[in-house]
Amino acid sequence: MFFRDLFTVLWSLLFIIPGIVKAYEYMMIPYLLADNPQMTKEQAFAESKRMMQGQKWKAFVLDLSFIGWYILSGLTLGIFAIFYVSPYVNATHAALYEALCYANPAGSNGF
């Protein structure tokens, strides 16, 4: 019974963890498309994947820093998230995009 439950949990994690990794791999797509409207969908996916290579863990830790804000937002029934937390998170992700662009200038600017 133990091993059955263990394998069930491990296999269920197999689909959750890769989903989280892919979400961070593709998190720069909206910023790439806003910065380069002529970029195709396939190019945006490939460029986001390239930009986030080696940066996914840092982006995850950055998102973990917002946990307190989300808890505070839960206490205000989401009102705080609408006016403060979501714009703050989006601005931080945009700043991350800019930092990644400046770290590798041959990336999205010269796609």
N, C-alpha and C positions, 0 to 999 in steps of 0.2 A: 504494500500500500504506500509506503513512504516513497519508494522510487517512482511509482506511478505518478504520485502527486508532484514529486520533484521534477520529473520530466515534463509534466503538464505545465508547470510554472515556467520552466526553462524554455519550452517551445513557444509559450505565449509571449515571453519576453523577446523572443527572436523576431517577432513582428512589430513590437512596440519600439524597441531601441533603434532598429534601422529606419523606422518612420521618423523618429526624432532627429536622427543624423541627416536624413534627406531634407527635413524641414530647414535645418541650419545650412545645409549645402545650397539650398535654393532661396535663402532669405534675401539675397541682394537683387533678385529679378525685378521687383517693382522700381527700384532705384536705377537699375541699368536701363530699363525701358523708358523711364522718365528722362534720363540723361541722354539717351540715344534712341529717339523715336524710330529711326530707320532700321534698327536692329530687329532681326527676326526672332521668333520664339526659340528656335533651336540655338541660335547664337547667344541669346540671353541665358538659357539654361547652361550652356557650356561655359560662358564667361563667369556666371555666378559660381559654378562648381570650381573653376580655376581660382577665383578670388578667395573663396572660403577654404581652399586647401591649406591645412595647417592652422586655420583660424576658428574652426567650429567650437573647440573647447573654450576658447576665450569668449566667443559670442554666447555660449551657454552660461558661463560664469557671469557675464555681463547681465544676461537675463535673470539669473538668480538674484542679482542685487535688487531687483524690483519686487521681491516677495513681500517685503514689508509694506510697500505701497499697495499691493493687491490685497493684503490683509486689511489694511486701513480702508480700502475701497469696499471690501465686503461688509465692514461695520457700518458704512453709510449706504448700503443697499445699491452699490454701483454708481451712485451719483458722482462720487469722487473720481472714479475711473473715467467717466465720460469727459469731465472738464479738466482733469489734471494728469492722471496716470497715462492714459492712452496717448495724448500729445507728447508727454515726456518720453515715453518708450519709443514712439515713432521718431522723435527728434534724435534720440540716442542712436537708433539704428541708422538714421541718415548720417549722423556723424561717424559712425563706424564705416559706412560706405565711403565717405570722403577720405577717411584715414586709410582704408584699403586701396583707394584709387591713388593717393599720394605715395603710398608705400611701393606701388608698382605702376608707374605712370604709363608704361606701354600696354597696360591692361585695357580697361574700358574706354579710355580716351582715344586709343588708336586701334580699336577693334577692327 
